[in-house]
Structure formats: C-alpha cells, structure tokens
Amino acid sequence: MAYGNRRGASIRTAAACACAALVVAAAPACGAKDTGSTATPKRTDVEVIAFQQPWTSIAKECTNTYGPEGVAYVEVSPPQESIQGTQWWTSYQPVSYRLDSKLGTEAEFKDMIDTCAAAGVGIVADVVLNQTTGAAHDGGWKEGVAGSKYDPTTGAYPAFTGGHDQYPQGVDAKDFHDWEHGASISGYMDQQEVQEGRLSGMWDFDTSSDKVRDIQTDYLAKLYDMGVKGFRMDAVKHISAEDMQAVKTQMAEKVGKDPDDIYWIQEVIGNAAEASGIQPRNYLNTGSVTQFAYVSNLNSALRGDVSALADLGERLGDTGRNKFAIASKDANVFVTNWDTARNPGQAITYKDGALYALANAFLLAYDYGTPRLLSDYRFADRDAGAPGATDTSVPAVDFDEACAAAGGDWNCQQRWTPTRGMIAFHNYVHGMKVEDLQEPDSSLLAFSRGDKGFVAFNNGAKEVTHEFATTMPDGEYCDVYAVEDCSKTVKVRKGKVQVTLAPTSAVALYAGATKGTHPAASRAVDPSTPQW
C-alpha cells in the first residue's frame, strides 16, 4: 500500500478494524466501547522472558506481577540439566534432559507451572535440541549440575536415555553429525555446514535419527504433559526445516494433539547474505519465528529518524514487497534478548536508559508481531551469570525486595510503570489496526489504534508540545505510560489531542483508562522504575 509523503502533516489510515485470532484469550470485540470496568484489560499475547531466573522466584512473580498486569506467557531459561559453570550460557549446553537444573528441581519446575497457571500465565520453555556440550580436549569424564556423567572428548552422554529409559546406554558419537570429521561452523553460505557442523565446537545432534528424535520428543512431551504451554526452540537455523517439523509432529503424536495447536517459537536469525535453506521462511510451516530484523530496525530508528518506523509493519511483514518478510501472525518481535543485549550497538537495552522504555512502548503499541519483553539483570561481563550464581545453582530472588528501588542487581523491567501501562494498552487495543499515523518531524511519531487507543513518541532531546489527530472519542484519559493511578491525564477534543512530550518519552491513552474509570492503583509510579 502506498502512503505518499512521509513528512509534514502526513496521516496514514489503515482499515478501521481487524479482529485477528488470538493466542490465548479474545480481546473485546472490534469497536467495543469502554465498559466502565476498573479491571486490568483481559490478557492477550504478551510474553516476558524471565532470563536466568529460578523457578521459585518466577512462581511468586506470576502471582504478584505477571498475572495481575496481564502477561499471557513467561518464557523460562532452559530447564534441563547442563554443564557446570557460573556463566549464563552454560544453560545452553545440556548433558541430559533431566529437569534438575541450576534454576531448580523438577518439583519446583512443576510447582512454578501450576502457580503461574493459577494466575492465568502460561509457561514457555526454552528448549535446546541442536547440541550438547563443547568437545573438550582435556579428556576424562565430567559431571553436570545434577550429577550426570559425560565425556565431551568422545561424545559419550549416557544420561540421554529417553523418557522410559529405552536407551540405557544413552547417546554416543554415532548419534551426532560428523561434518568434516567434527569441524566447527566457519561460514553460513553452505546449508549443510550450518546444519551439520558444530556450533562453537559443540556436539551437533543428528536430528534425522529415529533414536535422537525419540529421546528429544520424549523430553518435549514430558514438558507439555507437565503443563508447559509453549516452546521456544533454540538455534533452529542449525536444524533442517524437515527435521524440525518432524520433531514437532512426533511430539504432538505423543501428547495426542494437533501440531498446529502447540505454541512453537523458533529462533531463526535471518540474514539475506546466508544460505537460502536456513532463512526463517523455511520454518513457517512448523511455527512462528523470531524477527531479528525488528530489533535492528527499531535500534536504528529510535537512535535516529523515528519516522522510519512509520511503515515498519509493511517493510518487515509484506512478502510481496520483501521476499525475506515475515507476516505479522508468524513474527515474534522484541527490543532485545539476552544475546543481542551482549553485543554492543546491536540493540537497545537497559543500558540505554529512557530509550529502552520508549522502545518497549513502541513494541507494545504497534500492530506487528507477537511482543516479547525481557526481564534480566545488570551485567558488565557479557558472560556473567545471574547475581549470586555458582557452578551448579542460581539463588532464588525475592522480587518484592529486589525491585523495592531502582538500580539493583535485577533490572525488574516487568514492574516498571511504563511496562505495566503499555501491557494494559496492548491488551486493550489488541485486534485494532494502526490508524492516523503522523510524523511531523524526525523525532515525533504518533498513531491511534482505532477508537481504542492513542500513542505519541518523542525520541528527541527536547520537550515538545504538539497537537495530533486521533480517532479516539472525546474525553479525559489517563496517561498510562507515565503513571498508574491516573494522576496525569490528557484530553481529546473533536478528534484532536494536544500532548507535551518530555525528551525520550511517550504518552499513551486507551479508552479503558479514563479520569472517571480506570484500573485501581495505589501509587503513581512503581519504585523499581528508573529515574531517567
């Protein structure tokens, strides 16, 4: 769709309403008016990555925060047994599929699933199927965090026995790919090299093997039967699309479900300069994929010309315009994750202060993809594990204490006032298309979501007052980006809204939060919110 001039009084109008199928619960019907409810808007599809957080801590946070604020899913770090070490990435080197990990026991994992479910929150498990551990050259047997033995020199992993111990000897070198006699991946133009070579020297499972598939689908089926609602599949570009689909199909058969009914997020980092067979589009028949182009586009625009976001959904989602595009329904989008956050300049992170809150606000306000937020910890060393991590465990964290003030070891993004407000905004406007998109200059951007919401962004260094058009009805609305208790309001008059935007900030209004009727709150700003 052509939009014409991208400057001045340019206003873009899309279809007034498009009720889409939702992942969890349905939002109010398209065009619905405010019911006068003081409840938080019904949850839709917002996900939060609880990075390297113990199961007991997540369980409590589901009850205290995620459930009440309307989060649909919490993604947890890999739950299987891994190698020992304080570094975060040790979780991505499994030595068995036992559910006793550095983040908790199997019993604690099950309790977390049940506790979060009671709060209305589904658990998404981060799953590592591509590899085991690095192929060590120092020889000898080693021990995982739960005591399982393995020999990374010879490729012997006897604890991968299957869900019914049907493979009592576990796996050995014959169960892994042997591309170029165990060579590591050195380039990404050869599909076979990428999918059979060793990623960073780690033993690469032969996922075409019946034995390997049986063991891995037993693991997935166990997680599902325990109540896990979805799976984030790690390093999927290193597994062939055929193998990935076969694994999901076999797992679905084991749990008696249609594969299409299983929530499946695939980490596939697209790059047009790489082999065609490892691009995200190859995996869309199996599930949704991570849209890393969203990260780079958001990073570039919010650090420069914000109007570049005006047609973001079309550039990233219209396959007729871009052969590498991923349709909105298939795209899992985010500002940053634990990988991009550790590569300086690649993404906007908590280290960027107010710009990070602004980026997450756009993520939740815009109508492209399924949004994933990040809850993580401060770090100086890119390899550093969670605060207090030992070689075999991560200590539980009480977020009521850790988030009692800003600036602690844990960032507590899930509790920040802009986060809470924008989750509510996203849930309330879900299913409404972006309308009245306006870009008066390179630092200002605003749009409405039908008659349900309006948002304006300022990524500039100066405070700006500007009048925008909006499709929202006349009224006095709470600025949910700024406060939780509606102590700051903005008025809409005759289709116009005049807002004053602080530097690197936003204003967000939705029809369910008015001066007269809004979700109850005991404070204006959560104490965990940084003072940018």
C-alpha positions as CSV (number, residue, x, y, z in Angstrom):
1,M,0.0,0.0,0.0
2,A,1.5,3.4,-1.0
3,Y,1.3,6.2,1.5
4,G,2.8,9.1,-0.3
5,N,4.6,11.9,1.6
6,R,6.3,10.8,4.8
7,R,6.6,14.3,6.3
8,G,4.7,17.2,7.5
9,A,1.0,16.6,8.1
10,S,1.2,13.1,6.6
11,I,-1.6,11.0,8.2
12,R,-1.9,7.3,7.4
13,T,-5.1,5.5,7.8
14,A,-5.5,1.7,7.7
15,A,-8.6,-0.4,7.9
16,A,-10.7,0.6,10.9
17,C,-10.8,-2.8,12.5
18,A,-9.3,-6.3,12.0
19,C,-10.2,-8.8,14.6
20,A,-7.4,-11.4,14.4
21,A,-7.2,-14.8,16.0
22,L,-5.5,-14.5,19.4
23,V,-3.1,-16.8,21.1
24,V,-4.8,-17.0,24.5
25,A,-8.0,-15.1,25.2
26,A,-10.1,-12.9,23.0
27,A,-9.9,-9.2,23.5
28,P,-13.2,-7.1,23.5
29,A,-15.0,-7.1,20.2
30,C,-13.8,-4.7,17.5
31,G,-15.2,-1.3,18.0
32,A,-16.3,-2.0,21.6
33,K,-16.7,1.0,23.9
34,D,-15.4,1.3,27.4
35,T,-17.5,-0.8,29.7
36,G,-16.7,1.3,32.8
37,S,-14.7,-1.7,34.3
38,T,-11.9,-0.9,36.7
39,A,-10.3,-4.2,35.9
40,T,-7.0,-4.6,34.0
41,P,-7.7,-5.3,30.4
42,K,-8.0,-9.0,29.5
43,R,-4.7,-10.6,28.7
44,T,-3.9,-11.4,25.0
45,D,-0.4,-12.4,23.8
46,V,2.3,-10.5,25.7
47,E,5.3,-12.6,26.6
48,V,8.1,-11.9,29.1
49,I,11.4,-13.6,29.1
50,A,12.4,-14.3,32.7
51,F,16.1,-14.7,31.9
52,Q,18.1,-17.0,34.2
53,Q,15.5,-16.7,37.0
54,P,14.9,-19.6,39.4
55,W,11.5,-21.4,39.3
56,T,10.5,-20.4,42.8
57,S,11.1,-16.8,42.0
58,I,9.1,-16.9,38.8
59,A,6.2,-18.7,40.5
60,K,5.9,-15.9,43.1
61,E,6.3,-13.2,40.4
62,C,3.4,-14.8,38.4
63,T,1.2,-14.3,41.4
64,N,2.4,-10.8,42.3
65,T,3.1,-9.2,38.9
66,Y,2.7,-11.2,35.7
67,G,-0.9,-12.4,36.4
68,P,-2.3,-9.1,37.7
69,E,-0.7,-6.9,34.9
70,G,-2.0,-9.1,32.1
71,V,1.0,-11.0,30.8
72,A,0.0,-14.1,28.8
73,Y,3.3,-16.1,28.8
74,V,6.5,-16.2,30.7
75,E,9.4,-17.7,28.9
76,V,11.9,-19.5,31.2
77,S,15.5,-20.4,30.6
78,P,16.3,-24.0,29.6
79,P,15.1,-26.3,32.3
80,Q,17.2,-29.3,31.6
81,E,20.5,-30.4,33.3
82,S,23.5,-28.6,31.9
83,I,27.2,-28.4,32.3
84,Q,28.6,-26.7,35.4
85,G,29.7,-23.1,35.4
86,T,28.6,-19.6,36.6
87,Q,28.1,-18.2,33.0
88,W,24.6,-17.9,31.7
89,W,25.4,-19.8,28.5
90,T,26.1,-23.0,30.5
91,S,22.3,-23.5,30.4
92,Y,22.5,-24.0,26.7
93,Q,24.9,-27.0,26.9
94,P,22.7,-29.9,28.1
95,V,24.2,-33.1,29.4
96,S,20.8,-34.8,30.0
97,Y,17.1,-34.0,29.7
98,R,16.6,-34.4,33.5
99,L,14.6,-31.5,34.9
100,D,17.0,-30.8,37.7
101,S,18.9,-27.7,36.6
102,K,20.8,-24.7,38.1
103,L,17.4,-22.9,38.3
104,G,15.6,-25.5,40.3
105,T,14.4,-29.1,40.8
106,E,11.8,-30.9,38.7
107,A,9.3,-30.5,41.6
108,E,10.0,-26.7,41.7
109,F,9.5,-26.5,38.0
110,K,6.1,-28.3,38.2
111,D,5.1,-26.0,41.1
112,M,6.0,-22.9,39.0
113,I,3.9,-24.2,36.1
114,D,0.9,-24.7,38.3
115,T,1.3,-21.5,40.2
116,C,1.6,-19.4,37.1
117,A,-1.4,-21.2,35.5
118,A,-3.5,-20.3,38.5
119,A,-2.5,-16.7,37.9
120,G,-3.5,-17.0,34.2
121,V,0.0,-17.2,32.9
122,G,1.4,-19.9,30.6
123,I,5.0,-21.1,30.8
124,V,7.0,-21.2,27.6
125,A,10.1,-23.4,27.9
126,D,13.4,-22.6,26.2
127,V,14.4,-25.8,24.5
128,V,17.9,-26.8,23.3
129,L,17.8,-29.7,20.8
130,N,20.6,-28.8,18.4
131,Q,23.6,-29.5,20.6
132,T,25.1,-30.9,23.8
133,T,28.4,-29.5,25.1
134,G,31.6,-28.3,23.6
135,A,34.0,-31.1,22.6
136,A,36.6,-30.7,25.3
137,H,40.2,-31.7,24.5
138,D,41.4,-32.2,28.1
139,G,40.0,-35.7,28.3
140,G,38.1,-37.5,31.0
141,W,34.6,-37.7,32.4
142,K,32.8,-34.7,33.7
143,E,29.7,-34.1,35.7
144,G,26.6,-32.0,35.1
145,V,24.8,-29.8,37.6
146,A,22.6,-32.7,38.7
147,G,25.4,-35.3,38.8
148,S,25.1,-36.9,35.3
149,K,28.3,-38.1,33.9
150,Y,29.5,-37.3,30.3
151,D,32.7,-37.4,28.3
152,P,32.8,-34.4,25.8
153,T,36.0,-35.7,24.3
154,T,34.5,-38.9,22.9
155,G,30.9,-37.7,22.7
156,A,29.6,-40.1,25.4
157,Y,26.4,-38.8,27.1
158,P,24.9,-41.8,28.9
159,A,22.2,-39.8,30.7
160,F,20.2,-39.1,27.5
161,T,18.3,-42.4,28.0
162,G,14.8,-41.4,26.8
163,G,11.6,-40.8,28.7
164,H,11.2,-44.6,29.5
165,D,15.0,-45.4,29.8
166,Q,14.6,-47.2,26.5
167,Y,18.2,-46.3,25.6
168,P,20.1,-47.3,28.8
169,Q,23.5,-46.5,27.3
170,G,22.4,-43.0,26.3
171,V,24.0,-41.4,23.2
172,D,27.5,-41.5,21.8
173,A,29.4,-40.2,18.8
174,K,27.3,-42.1,16.3
175,D,24.2,-40.0,17.4
176,F,25.8,-36.8,16.3
177,H,26.6,-35.3,12.9
178,D,30.2,-35.7,11.8
179,W,30.5,-33.0,9.2
180,E,34.2,-32.7,8.1
181,H,35.1,-35.1,10.9
182,G,33.8,-32.9,13.7
183,A,34.6,-29.5,12.3
184,S,33.0,-26.3,13.6
185,I,30.9,-24.0,11.5
186,S,33.1,-21.3,9.9
187,G,30.6,-19.8,7.4
188,Y,26.9,-19.5,6.7
189,M,26.7,-19.9,2.9
190,D,26.7,-23.7,3.0
191,Q,23.4,-25.1,4.4
192,Q,24.9,-28.5,5.2
193,E,27.8,-26.9,7.1
194,V,25.4,-24.8,9.2
195,Q,23.1,-27.7,10.0
196,E,25.6,-30.5,10.5
197,G,28.8,-28.6,11.6
198,R,29.4,-27.9,15.2
199,L,28.2,-24.6,16.6
200,S,31.0,-23.1,18.6
201,G,32.6,-26.5,18.9
202,M,29.5,-28.2,20.4
203,W,28.5,-31.8,19.5
204,D,25.6,-31.5,17.0
205,F,22.7,-33.9,17.4
206,D,21.7,-35.8,14.3
207,T,18.0,-34.8,14.5
208,S,17.2,-37.0,11.4
209,S,18.0,-40.1,13.6
210,D,15.0,-42.1,14.8
211,K,16.8,-42.6,18.1
212,V,17.6,-38.9,18.7
213,R,14.1,-37.9,17.7
214,D,12.6,-40.4,20.1
215,I,14.7,-39.1,23.0
216,Q,14.1,-35.5,22.2
217,T,10.3,-35.8,21.7
218,D,10.0,-37.7,24.9
219,Y,11.5,-34.6,26.6
220,L,9.2,-32.3,24.9
221,A,6.2,-34.5,25.6
222,K,7.1,-34.6,29.3
223,L,7.3,-30.8,29.4
224,Y,3.9,-30.5,27.7
225,D,2.3,-33.1,29.9
226,M,3.6,-31.2,33.0
227,G,1.6,-28.1,31.8
228,V,4.1,-26.2,29.7
229,K,2.1,-24.1,27.2
230,G,4.7,-23.4,24.5
231,F,8.2,-23.9,23.4
232,R,11.0,-21.5,22.3
233,M,13.3,-23.6,20.2
234,D,16.9,-22.6,20.3
235,A,19.3,-22.3,17.4
236,V,16.8,-23.6,14.8
237,K,18.6,-22.5,11.8
238,H,21.2,-25.2,12.7
239,I,18.4,-27.8,12.4
240,S,16.9,-28.6,9.0
241,A,13.3,-27.4,8.5
242,E,12.3,-31.0,7.7
243,D,13.8,-32.3,10.9
244,M,12.2,-29.5,13.0
245,Q,8.8,-30.2,11.5
246,A,9.2,-34.0,12.1
247,V,10.2,-33.4,15.7
248,K,7.1,-31.3,16.4
249,T,4.9,-33.8,14.6
250,Q,6.2,-36.7,16.6
251,M,6.0,-34.8,19.9
252,A,2.4,-33.9,19.1
253,E,1.5,-37.5,18.4
254,K,2.9,-38.5,21.8
255,V,0.7,-36.0,23.6
256,G,-2.3,-36.6,21.4
257,K,-2.5,-33.1,20.0
258,D,-2.7,-31.5,16.5
259,P,0.8,-30.0,15.9
260,D,-0.9,-26.7,14.9
261,D,-2.3,-26.4,18.4
262,I,1.1,-26.4,20.1
263,Y,2.6,-22.9,20.5
264,W,6.1,-23.1,18.9
265,I,8.5,-20.2,18.7
266,Q,11.7,-20.8,16.6
267,E,14.8,-18.8,17.0
268,V,15.9,-18.3,13.4
269,I,18.2,-15.4,12.8
270,G,17.6,-14.3,9.2
271,N,20.4,-12.8,7.1
272,A,19.9,-12.3,3.3
273,A,23.6,-13.0,2.8
274,E,23.4,-16.5,4.1
275,A,22.2,-19.8,2.6
276,S,18.7,-19.8,1.3
277,G,17.8,-23.0,3.2
278,I,18.4,-21.6,6.6
279,Q,16.2,-18.5,6.2
280,P,13.2,-18.0,8.6
281,R,10.7,-18.6,5.8
282,N,11.7,-22.2,5.6
283,Y,10.3,-22.9,9.1
284,L,6.9,-21.2,8.9
285,N,5.1,-24.5,8.4
286,T,6.2,-25.6,11.9
287,G,5.5,-22.4,13.9
288,S,6.3,-18.8,14.4
289,V,9.9,-17.4,14.1
290,T,11.9,-14.7,15.8
291,Q,12.1,-11.5,13.7
292,F,15.6,-10.2,14.3
293,A,15.1,-7.5,11.6
294,Y,12.7,-5.9,14.0
295,V,15.5,-5.5,16.6
296,S,17.8,-3.8,14.1
297,N,15.1,-1.5,12.6
298,L,13.9,-0.3,16.0
299,N,17.5,0.2,17.1
300,S,18.3,2.3,14.1
301,A,15.1,4.4,14.0
302,L,14.9,5.3,17.7
303,R,18.6,6.3,17.7
304,G,17.9,8.5,14.6
305,D,14.9,9.3,12.5
306,V,11.8,7.9,14.3
307,S,9.7,8.4,11.2
308,A,11.5,5.3,9.7
309,L,9.1,3.3,11.9
310,A,6.1,4.6,10.0
311,D,5.9,1.7,7.6
312,L,7.8,-0.9,9.7
313,G,5.0,-3.4,9.5
314,E,4.9,-3.4,5.7
315,R,8.7,-3.5,5.3
316,L,9.1,-6.4,7.6
317,G,5.7,-8.2,7.0
318,D,4.7,-7.8,3.4
319,T,6.2,-10.7,1.4
320,G,5.1,-9.0,-1.8
321,R,7.4,-6.1,-1.0
322,N,10.3,-8.0,0.7
323,K,11.0,-11.7,0.0
324,F,12.6,-12.0,3.4
325,A,9.5,-10.6,5.1
326,I,7.7,-12.4,7.9
327,A,3.9,-11.9,8.2
328,S,2.8,-10.4,11.5
329,K,1.0,-13.6,12.5
330,D,4.3,-15.5,12.2
331,A,6.6,-13.0,13.7
332,N,7.9,-13.0,17.3
333,V,9.2,-9.5,18.0
334,F,11.3,-7.9,20.7
335,V,13.5,-4.9,21.5
336,T,16.4,-7.1,22.7
337,N,17.1,-10.5,24.1
338,W,20.0,-11.9,26.1
339,D,22.1,-12.4,23.0
340,T,21.6,-9.1,21.3
341,A,22.0,-7.3,24.7
342,R,25.5,-8.6,24.9
343,N,26.6,-7.3,21.5
344,P,27.2,-3.6,21.9
345,G,25.3,-1.4,19.4
346,Q,23.1,-4.3,18.1
347,A,20.0,-3.5,20.1
348,I,18.5,-1.0,22.6
349,T,19.0,-2.4,26.1
350,Y,18.5,-1.3,29.7
351,K,21.9,0.4,29.5
352,D,20.3,3.0,27.1
353,G,18.0,4.3,29.9
354,A,14.9,6.1,28.8
355,L,15.3,5.0,25.2
356,Y,14.8,1.4,26.3
357,A,11.5,2.2,27.9
358,L,10.5,4.1,24.8
359,A,11.4,1.1,22.6
360,N,9.3,-1.3,24.7
361,A,6.4,1.1,24.5
362,F,6.6,1.1,20.7
363,L,6.8,-2.7,20.7
364,L,3.6,-2.9,22.7
365,A,1.8,-0.1,20.9
366,Y,2.4,-1.1,17.3
367,D,0.4,-3.8,15.5
368,Y,3.1,-6.0,14.1
369,G,4.1,-9.4,15.6
370,T,3.8,-11.0,19.0
371,P,5.7,-9.0,21.6
372,R,8.3,-10.4,23.9
373,L,9.7,-8.3,26.7
374,L,12.8,-9.1,28.7
375,S,13.3,-9.3,32.5
376,D,17.0,-9.6,33.2
377,Y,19.9,-8.4,35.4
378,R,22.7,-5.9,35.2
379,F,26.0,-7.1,33.8
380,A,29.4,-5.7,32.9
381,D,30.9,-9.0,31.8
382,R,28.9,-10.4,28.8
383,D,29.4,-14.0,30.1
384,A,28.3,-13.2,33.7
385,G,25.5,-15.4,35.1
386,A,22.7,-14.2,37.3
387,P,23.5,-12.4,40.5
388,G,25.0,-14.9,43.0
389,A,25.2,-17.8,40.5
390,T,27.5,-20.7,41.4
391,D,28.7,-23.5,39.2
392,T,25.6,-25.5,40.0
393,S,22.8,-23.1,41.0
394,V,21.3,-19.7,40.9
395,P,19.9,-18.4,44.2
396,A,16.3,-17.5,44.5
397,V,15.4,-13.8,44.3
398,D,12.6,-12.1,46.1
399,F,11.5,-9.5,43.5
400,D,9.5,-7.7,46.2
401,E,12.8,-6.9,47.8
402,A,15.0,-6.8,44.6
403,C,12.6,-4.3,43.0
404,A,11.9,-2.1,46.0
405,A,14.0,0.6,44.4
406,A,15.7,1.2,41.0
407,G,19.3,0.4,40.4
408,G,19.6,-3.0,42.0
409,D,21.2,-6.2,40.6
410,W,18.0,-7.2,38.8
411,N,16.5,-4.7,36.3
412,C,12.9,-5.6,37.2
413,Q,11.6,-4.3,33.8
414,Q,8.4,-6.3,34.3
415,R,7.4,-3.9,37.1
416,W,8.3,-0.6,35.6
417,T,5.4,1.8,35.3
418,P,5.7,2.3,31.5
419,T,5.8,-1.5,31.1
420,R,2.7,-2.0,33.2
421,G,0.8,0.7,31.4
422,M,1.8,-0.4,27.9
423,I,0.9,-4.1,28.6
424,A,-2.6,-2.8,29.6
425,F,-2.6,-0.6,26.4
426,H,-1.6,-3.5,24.2
427,N,-4.2,-5.9,25.7
428,Y,-7.0,-3.3,25.4
429,V,-6.3,-2.3,21.7
430,H,-5.5,-5.8,20.5
431,G,-7.1,-6.5,17.2
432,M,-7.3,-2.9,16.1
433,K,-5.2,-1.6,13.3
434,V,-2.9,1.4,13.4
435,E,-4.6,4.5,12.1
436,D,-3.9,8.2,11.7
437,L,-0.1,7.7,11.7
438,Q,1.6,11.1,11.9
439,E,5.2,12.0,11.7
440,P,5.5,15.8,11.9
441,D,9.3,15.7,12.2
442,S,12.2,13.3,12.6
443,S,11.7,12.9,16.4
444,L,7.9,12.7,16.6
445,L,5.6,9.8,15.8
446,A,2.0,9.2,16.7
447,F,-0.9,6.9,15.8
448,S,-4.2,5.6,17.0
449,R,-5.4,2.1,17.4
450,G,-9.0,2.5,16.1
451,D,-11.2,4.2,18.7
452,K,-9.5,2.4,21.5
453,G,-6.1,3.9,21.9
454,F,-3.6,6.7,21.0
455,V,0.1,6.9,21.5
456,A,2.8,9.5,20.7
457,F,6.6,9.2,20.8
458,N,9.4,11.7,21.2
459,N,12.9,10.4,20.7
460,G,14.4,13.8,20.7
461,A,16.5,15.6,23.3
462,K,14.0,18.4,23.9
463,E,10.5,18.6,25.3
464,V,7.9,19.1,22.6
465,T,4.2,20.2,22.7
466,H,2.2,19.2,19.6
467,E,-1.4,18.6,18.6
468,F,-2.2,15.3,16.8
469,A,-5.3,13.9,15.2
470,T,-6.8,10.8,16.8
471,T,-9.8,8.5,16.2
472,M,-10.4,8.2,19.9
473,P,-13.7,9.7,21.2
474,D,-13.6,12.9,23.1
475,G,-12.8,12.6,26.8
476,E,-10.2,12.8,29.5
477,Y,-7.8,9.8,29.5
478,C,-5.1,8.6,31.8
479,D,-1.5,8.7,30.5
480,V,-0.6,5.1,31.3
481,Y,3.0,5.5,30.1
482,A,3.6,8.0,32.9
483,V,1.5,6.9,35.8
484,E,-0.5,4.0,37.2
485,D,-3.1,6.0,39.3
486,C,-4.3,8.4,36.6
487,S,-2.8,11.4,38.3
488,K,-1.7,12.6,34.8
489,T,-4.4,12.9,32.2
490,V,-4.7,14.1,28.6
491,K,-7.9,15.4,26.9
492,V,-9.2,14.5,23.4
493,R,-11.4,17.2,21.8
494,K,-13.1,17.0,18.4
495,G,-10.6,14.4,17.1
496,K,-7.6,16.3,18.3
497,V,-5.2,15.7,21.2
498,Q,-2.5,18.1,22.4
499,V,0.3,16.5,24.3
500,T,3.5,17.6,25.9
501,L,6.2,15.0,25.4
502,A,9.3,15.0,27.6
503,P,12.6,14.1,25.9
504,T,12.9,10.4,25.0
505,S,9.4,9.7,26.3
506,A,5.8,8.9,25.2
507,V,2.2,9.5,26.0
508,A,-0.2,6.6,25.9
509,L,-4.0,6.6,26.2
510,Y,-6.6,3.9,26.0
511,A,-10.4,4.0,26.3
512,G,-10.5,1.7,29.3
513,A,-8.4,4.2,31.4
514,T,-10.3,7.4,31.8
515,K,-10.3,10.0,34.6
516,G,-13.6,8.6,35.8
517,T,-13.0,4.9,35.3
518,H,-9.6,3.2,35.3
519,P,-7.8,0.2,36.8
520,A,-7.2,0.7,40.5
521,A,-3.7,1.6,41.6
522,S,-2.2,2.5,45.0
523,R,0.7,4.6,43.6
524,A,1.7,6.8,40.7
525,V,5.0,5.2,39.8
526,D,6.4,1.8,40.7
527,P,9.6,2.1,42.9
528,S,11.5,-0.1,40.5
529,T,11.1,2.4,37.7
530,P,14.5,4.2,37.0
531,Q,14.7,8.0,37.2
532,W,15.9,8.6,33.6
